[in-house]
Amino acid sequence: MDADIDEVFERAARAPHGLDRAALDRINSTIHASLRPVRPRPARWVLIIGLLLICSAVAFIGADRLGFFGFHALGIAERAIILSVVGILGGLAARECVGFWTPGSRHHLSPGTLVALSCAALLSVFALLFHDYHAERFLSAGLICLAVGVGQASAAACVVAWFLRRGLLMERISGGAIAGTLGGLSGVMLLELHCANLEAPHVLVWHVAVVPVSAGVGALVGCAIDAWKRSGGEPQPESCHDR
């Protein structure tokens, strides 16, 4: 019995295991026909700066169309503090955005943490700078600012997605929330440049609300894209029920 087994293994070892040359040639020709030259992506820091410039440009373009009434109503110190804080938060959001569009990158902040940090920072700065607690036309004026800010955020997030189109977004829900947060900060910048209503309740509630609402919209868009891709039979790295 052992001799028979040894003979079987010996014959198997002597049998040729090479692939057919014609099959290899067909595989090579198929692969070579699909290869295209690829331009390397810019460095990570270039993408982050690009996102910051895009979101700032979108905000200033919107303010130019609507008017810089808020900018003129603010003092020099208030302008510097607000724009600096929004810029720093935008840098954090841009860094995470680039990370989510780069497979294998480390994520330092989750979407929820980034939204919470942005809201806390904005609330602290606005509470420090604005002390008029009258609330005239709180709901009507606030809803207008919220709509303008979220509309601005949607435009900025779309440009962000276009700018990062050569990357690969593996987690569409989280990536959508991060892009929405970055767009939301662009919306806040627009409101600070345009809105001359410096009442503390208005700014603390409606201006800050642009960030979480925009992040939620971004997550819903990512969830909708996931569902659409799934209905077409594409395997998904993350589903709506995973969040």
BELTAFEN-V291079 format. One record per pair of residues at least 6 apart in sequence whose C-alpha atoms are under 8 Angstrom apart, sorted by the first residue. I is the first residue (numbers start at 1). J is the second residue. D is the distance in whole Angstrom. If there is no record, write none. Layout:
i: (I:I)
j: (J:J)
d: (D:D)
This chain:
i: (41:44:47:48:48:48:48:49:49:51:51:51:52:52:52:52:54:54:54:55:55:55:55:55:56:56:58:58:58:58:59:59:59:59:59:60:60:62:62:63:63:63:63:66:67:67:68:68:68:69:69:69:69:70:70:70:70:70:70:70:71:71:71:71:71:71:72:73:78:81:82:83:85:85:86:86:86:86:89:89:90:90:90:93:93:93:93:93:94:96:96:96:96:97:97:97:97:98:99:99:99:100:100:100:100:100:100:101:101:101:101:101:101:102:102:102:103:103:103:110:111:111:111:114:114:115:115:115:115:118:119:119:119:119:122:123:123:126:126:126:127:127:130:130:130:131:131:132:132:132:133:133:133:134:134:134:135:135:135:138:138:142:142:143:145:145:145:145:146:146:146:146:148:148:149:149:149:149:149:149:149:150:150:150:150:150:151:152:152:152:152:152:153:153:153:153:153:153:153:153:153:154:154:154:154:155:156:156:156:157:157:157:157:160:161:169:170:170:171:171:172:172:172:172:172:172:173:173:173:173:173:173:173:173:173:173:174:174:175:175:175:176:176:176:176:176:176:177:177:177:177:177:177:177:178:178:179:179:180:180:180:180:180:180:180:181:181:181:181:181:183:183:184:184:184:184:184:184:185:185:187:187:188:188:188:188:191:197:223:223:226:226:226:226:227:227:229:229:230)
j: (166:98:98:91:94:95:98:91:94:94:160:163:87:90:91:94:156:159:160:156:160:182:183:186:186:189:152:155:156:186:152:186:187:189:190:190:193:152:190:190:191:193:194:194:193:194:193:194:195:193:194:195:196:191:192:193:194:195:196:197:79:192:193:194:195:196:196:196:129:125:125:189:121:122:122:185:188:189:118:185:182:185:186:114:178:179:181:182:182:107:108:109:178:175:178:179:182:164:105:106:107:107:169:170:171:174:175:164:167:168:169:170:175:167:168:169:168:169:170:174:174:177:178:178:181:181:211:212:215:211:208:209:211:212:208:204:208:200:203:204:200:204:198:199:200:199:200:198:199:200:199:200:201:199:200:201:199:201:202:201:202:202:206:206:191:195:206:207:206:207:209:210:187:191:184:187:188:190:191:207:210:184:187:210:213:214:187:183:184:186:187:190:180:182:183:184:185:186:187:210:214:180:183:184:214:183:182:183:186:179:180:182:183:179:179:175:237:238:237:238:219:222:223:225:226:238:218:219:220:221:222:223:226:238:239:240:219:222:218:219:222:215:218:219:220:221:222:214:215:216:217:218:219:222:215:218:215:218:211:214:215:216:217:218:219:211:212:214:215:218:211:214:210:211:212:213:214:215:210:211:210:211:207:208:210:211:207:203:239:240:236:238:239:240:239:240:235:236:236)
d: (7:7:7:7:5:6:7:8:8:6:6:8:8:7:7:7:7:8:7:6:8:8:7:5:6:8:8:8:6:7:7:6:7:6:5:7:8:8:7:6:8:6:6:7:8:6:5:5:8:7:5:6:5:7:6:5:4:4:4:7:7:7:5:6:8:8:8:6:7:8:7:7:8:8:8:7:8:7:6:8:6:6:8:7:7:8:7:5:7:6:7:7:7:7:6:6:8:8:5:7:6:7:6:7:7:8:6:7:5:5:5:7:7:6:6:7:7:7:7:8:6:6:6:8:8:7:7:6:7:8:6:8:7:8:7:6:7:7:7:6:7:7:7:7:5:7:6:7:5:5:6:5:6:6:8:7:7:6:7:8:6:6:5:7:7:8:7:7:6:7:7:6:8:8:7:4:6:7:7:8:6:7:6:6:7:6:8:7:8:7:5:8:7:8:4:5:7:6:5:8:6:7:6:8:7:8:8:5:7:6:6:7:5:7:8:7:6:8:6:6:8:5:7:8:7:7:8:5:7:7:4:5:8:8:8:7:6:8:8:7:7:7:4:5:8:7:5:8:4:6:7:5:4:8:7:7:7:7:8:5:4:7:7:5:8:6:7:6:5:8:8:7:6:4:8:8:5:7:8:6:7:8:6:7:7:8:7:8:7:5:7:8:7:7:8:8:8:8:7)
